[in-house]
Each structure stands twice: as C-alpha cells, then as structure tokens.
C-alpha cells in the first residue's frame, strides 16, 4: 500500500471499536487454525507459498496471536467495551 508523506498508508481508515473487535476475533481464529495445522505437510507447503515471510505455521500462529492480543489490548485502552 502506498504511503504518503505524512506516514499514513493511503486508503487506510480508522476502525471503530466494534470493527476492531471483529478483526481481533478473526486474527485469533486464524491463529488457532494455523496452530492446528502446524506440522501437516500440505498446510506447511501452503504457508511457505502464501506466507513466505514466516518460517512455517508455528511462527505464523505466534504472529497472528500477538496481533490479535495487541489489537484487543488497544481496543481496551481506548474504549469501555469488555472483551471475553
């Protein structure tokens, strides 16, 4: 995504707390799925093809879980919405 002079990615829009919560849930689900598929040859091959920046599904699982936790933490800091 192109980044203009002010450092904000072009086309980005701020997420509302409910939208961000939904995205955090999707990231958490993706992390769980990546963890469940780790070690399976077909899944590891797909990870290598479609997510080459990660060294296998275990690393992708960790990255997704950290992203989901970070987004949930950011939501909690800026809203009064309680997440399970």
C-alpha positions as a LaTeX table, in Angstrom:
\begin{tabular}{lrrr}
\hline
Residue & $x$ (\AA) & $y$ (\AA) & $z$ (\AA) \\
\hline
Unk1 & 0.00 & 0.00 & 0.00 \\
Unk2 & 1.49 & 3.42 & $-0.91$ \\
Unk3 & 2.48 & 5.64 & 2.00 \\
Unk4 & 2.06 & 9.40 & 1.52 \\
Unk5 & 4.41 & 11.95 & 3.09 \\
Unk6 & 2.60 & 12.01 & 6.42 \\
Unk7 & 3.29 & 8.29 & 7.02 \\
Unk8 & $-0.34$ & 7.15 & 6.94 \\
Unk9 & $-0.93$ & 4.31 & 4.47 \\
Unk10 & $-3.07$ & 5.59 & 1.59 \\
Unk11 & $-6.62$ & 4.33 & 1.75 \\
Unk12 & $-6.48$ & 3.41 & 5.43 \\
Unk13 & $-9.44$ & 4.23 & 7.61 \\
Unk14 & $-9.66$ & 4.12 & 11.40 \\
Unk15 & $-11.60$ & 1.16 & 12.76 \\
Unk16 & $-14.38$ & 1.61 & 15.26 \\
Unk17 & $-14.05$ & $-0.43$ & 18.45 \\
Unk18 & $-16.65$ & $-2.97$ & 17.31 \\
Unk19 & $-14.98$ & $-3.39$ & 13.89 \\
Unk20 & $-11.57$ & $-3.71$ & 15.56 \\
Unk21 & $-13.02$ & $-6.31$ & 17.92 \\
Unk22 & $-14.27$ & $-8.28$ & 14.94 \\
Unk23 & $-10.83$ & $-8.09$ & 13.30 \\
Unk24 & $-9.21$ & $-9.21$ & 16.57 \\
Unk25 & $-11.57$ & $-12.19$ & 16.63 \\
Unk26 & $-10.69$ & $-13.08$ & 13.06 \\
Unk27 & $-6.97$ & $-12.88$ & 13.87 \\
Unk28 & $-7.45$ & $-15.08$ & 16.93 \\
Unk29 & $-9.38$ & $-17.64$ & 14.85 \\
Unk30 & $-6.69$ & $-17.60$ & 12.16 \\
Unk31 & $-4.04$ & $-18.10$ & 14.84 \\
Unk32 & $-5.91$ & $-21.12$ & 16.23 \\
Unk33 & $-6.29$ & $-22.58$ & 12.76 \\
Unk34 & $-2.61$ & $-22.04$ & 11.94 \\
Unk35 & $-1.66$ & $-23.72$ & 15.20 \\
Unk36 & $-3.93$ & $-26.69$ & 14.50 \\
Unk37 & $-2.47$ & $-27.15$ & 11.01 \\
Unk38 & 1.18 & $-26.74$ & 12.03 \\
Unk39 & 3.27 & $-29.76$ & 11.16 \\
Unk40 & 0.95 & $-31.06$ & 8.45 \\
Unk41 & 2.94 & $-31.19$ & 5.18 \\
Unk42 & 0.22 & $-29.81$ & 2.89 \\
Unk43 & $-0.55$ & $-26.95$ & 5.26 \\
Unk44 & 3.14 & $-26.15$ & 5.75 \\
Unk45 & 3.61 & $-26.08$ & 1.94 \\
Unk46 & 0.68 & $-23.68$ & 1.58 \\
Unk47 & 2.15 & $-21.48$ & 4.30 \\
Unk48 & 5.50 & $-21.43$ & 2.51 \\
Unk49 & 3.78 & $-20.43$ & $-0.74$ \\
Unk50 & 1.28 & $-17.86$ & 0.54 \\
Unk51 & 3.07 & $-16.52$ & 3.64 \\
Unk52 & 6.76 & $-16.76$ & 2.75 \\
Unk53 & 7.78 & $-14.20$ & 5.39 \\
Unk54 & 7.08 & $-16.78$ & 8.11 \\
Unk55 & 9.15 & $-19.87$ & 8.90 \\
Unk56 & 6.23 & $-22.28$ & 8.99 \\
Unk57 & 2.80 & $-22.31$ & 10.55 \\
Unk58 & 4.05 & $-22.30$ & 14.14 \\
Unk59 & 5.70 & $-18.91$ & 13.57 \\
Unk60 & 2.61 & $-17.62$ & 11.73 \\
Unk61 & 0.42 & $-18.86$ & 14.62 \\
Unk62 & 2.50 & $-16.86$ & 17.11 \\
Unk63 & 2.46 & $-13.71$ & 14.94 \\
Unk64 & $-1.32$ & $-13.86$ & 14.50 \\
Unk65 & $-1.91$ & $-14.46$ & 18.20 \\
Unk66 & 0.30 & $-11.49$ & 19.13 \\
Unk67 & $-1.51$ & $-9.29$ & 16.60 \\
Unk68 & $-4.93$ & $-10.34$ & 17.96 \\
Unk69 & $-3.85$ & $-9.74$ & 21.56 \\
Unk70 & $-2.34$ & $-6.38$ & 20.67 \\
Unk71 & $-5.47$ & $-5.23$ & 18.89 \\
Unk72 & $-7.68$ & $-6.35$ & 21.78 \\
Unk73 & $-5.38$ & $-4.51$ & 24.20 \\
Unk74 & $-5.52$ & $-1.35$ & 22.08 \\
Unk75 & $-9.33$ & $-1.55$ & 21.98 \\
Unk76 & $-9.47$ & $-1.94$ & 25.76 \\
Unk77 & $-7.25$ & 1.10 & 26.24 \\
Unk78 & $-9.47$ & 3.34 & 24.12 \\
Unk79 & $-12.98$ & 2.15 & 24.90 \\
Unk80 & $-15.08$ & 0.84 & 27.73 \\
Unk81 & $-16.04$ & $-2.28$ & 25.76 \\
Unk82 & $-15.23$ & $-5.50$ & 27.61 \\
Unk83 & $-13.93$ & $-8.40$ & 25.52 \\
Unk84 & $-14.19$ & $-12.03$ & 26.60 \\
\hline
\end{tabular}
